[in-house]
């Protein structure tokens, strides 16, 4: 999956990858992938950032 993401670094590919990792990964690994998606994606960095903030907000709601 990492090779595909590096070859075709589109926001949609990153979001599919992130949704897959949400089922099997932990919070730290998801944050790392969000960070890499913003670094590698040439377009739509804003959309990926908004999705990251949405995910963090959803996660924090359960603690308050």
LOMAR-774162 format. One line per 5 residues: number of its first residue (from 0); for each residue y, x, z of C-alpha. Coordinates in pm, 1 decimal. Last residue first. Example, Ala and Ser with C-alpha at 12.3 -4.5 7.8 and 13.67 -1.06 7.14 Angstrom:
<nodes>
1) -106.0:1367.0:714.0 | -450.0:1230.0:780.0
</nodes>
This chain:
<nodes>
63) 1469.5:-1531.0:2765.4 | 1175.3:-1311.4:2666.7 | 1040.5:-1533.6:2389.1 | 1379.7:-1545.1:2218.7 | 1372.3:-1166.6:2181.2
58) 1097.4:-1172.2:1918.2 | 1275.4:-1431.0:1707.3 | 1596.4:-1233.1:1723.9 | 1420.3:-910.8:1623.3 | 1262.4:-1086.6:1323.9
53) 1593.1:-1240.2:1216.5 | 1767.0:-902.8:1253.1 | 1501.1:-740.6:1034.0 | 1532.1:-1018.0:775.5 | 1910.2:-966.8:769.4
48) 1864.0:-593.1:718.5 | 1621.0:-654.2:434.1 | 1872.7:-885.0:266.3 | 2151.6:-629.7:311.4 | 1947.1:-351.4:161.2
43) 1922.3:-561.9:-152.7 | 1882.2:-279.2:-398.5 | 1773.2:83.9:-374.3 | 1496.3:21.2:-126.4 | 1372.2:342.8:27.4
38) 1590.2:372.9:339.5 | 1608.7:-0.6:411.9 | 1234.4:-38.5:372.4 | 1174.2:268.1:587.9 | 1366.4:112.0:878.3
33) 1180.8:-217.4:842.1 | 854.5:-23.9:835.7 | 941.3:165.7:1152.1 | 1038.1:-159.9:1327.4 | 704.1:-312.8:1231.2
28) 518.9:-10.4:1367.9 | 699.2:-35.5:1700.9 | 638.0:-409.1:1739.5 | 263.9:-377.7:1691.3 | 54.5:-401.0:1383.4
23) -223.5:-625.0:1256.1 | -66.7:-962.2:1182.2 | 293.0:-842.6:1150.2 | 167.3:-561.8:926.1 | 88.4:-809.8:648.3
18) 431.8:-973.6:674.6 | 591.7:-629.5:655.9 | 401.9:-539.4:338.7 | 498.9:-867.0:174.8 | 860.3:-810.4:281.8
13) 856.6:-458.2:138.1 | 721.8:-578.2:-193.9 | 986.6:-851.1:-211.4 | 1264.6:-605.6:-128.5 | 1166.5:-386.6:-421.1
8) 1046.5:-28.5:-402.4 | 811.1:-6.5:-696.0 | 657.6:339.7:-682.9 | 714.4:400.7:-311.3 | 588.4:54.1:-217.6
3) 280.0:93.7:-431.4 | 200.1:426.6:-270.8 | 241.6:282.8:80.1 | 0.0:0.0:0.0
</nodes>
